[in-house]
Amino acid sequence: MLANQPCIPLRDEGEWRHELTDLRREVAQMRSVIKDAASVEALMQERSGRELGENSIRHLSAQIEETLLVRLQLCVQTTRTSVHPSLNP
């Protein structure tokens, strides 16, 4: 029965030790990467904060645009009044 089984080459102990050392190094590198990685919760908090900031900036930009439009309209009215007094009601 043993004669029918395929022959699997055996590796010596040095090869096994070398492979084990490589695997340990890879695991250590993975642990380092995982340790340095940000958690999902931290990323979600950062994203939420960024979205709040962006929304605030949009709101302030809209307010500035409205203010500038009002000032422009006042300047146009003032210019019309001083240049063309006959256009005043």
PAPARO-479633 format. One record per residue (C-alpha): x, y, z negated; residue in three letters. Coordinates in steps of 0.001 Angstrom, whole numbers, plus 500000, padded with zeros to 6 digits. Each point is the difference from the previous one (the first is absolute). Layout:
<sites>
XYZala...
</sites>
This chain:
<sites>
500000500000500000met502816502436499308leu501434499354503441ala496914501487501714asn500137503346498164gln501700502901501781pro503378500929498706cys499978503403498265ile503440501512499716pro500912500776496422leu501530503308499080arg502737500243497519asp499673501795496696glu501958503034501294gly497420500644502731glu497164499761497490trp501745502401497640arg500639502444502854his496352499861501084glu498852500430496397leu502257503050499630thr498551501490503202asp496465499386498783leu500756501625496644arg501400503044501794arg496913500256502221glu497677499738496986val501979502710498195ala499714502276503047gln496248499367500218met499581500755496304arg501916503237500459ser497768501025502893val496862499092498085ile501204501848496898lys500673503145502051asp496696499797501870ala497198502303498935ala496902498414498562ser496728500147501895val498514502047497148glu502792502584500225ala499557500244503766leu496243500469499625met500519502748497412gln502475501760502281glu497617499723502932arg497090501323497931ser502073502943498804gly501133500780503522arg496401499895501271glu498900502367497224leu502828502371500906gly499146499869503695glu496333500705499259asn500954502973497830ser502231501363502753ile497178499620502556arg497603501824497696his502464502842499370leu500757500263503711ser496287500340500741ala499696502720497363gln502978501870501471ile498523499756503493glu496675501373498762glu501747502857498188thr502065500852503062leu496910499918502210leu498172502403497665val503010502343499970arg500237499869503776leu496316500830500315gln500434502946497631leu502992501239501998cys498010499788503227val497079501872498446gln502328502651498586thr501702500406503359thr496666500335501786arg498863502584497478thr503140502126500290ser500405499669503770val496367500211501026his498010501983497429pro497047500006502339ser499661496208499642leu499099500357496319asn496304499404499280pro
</sites>
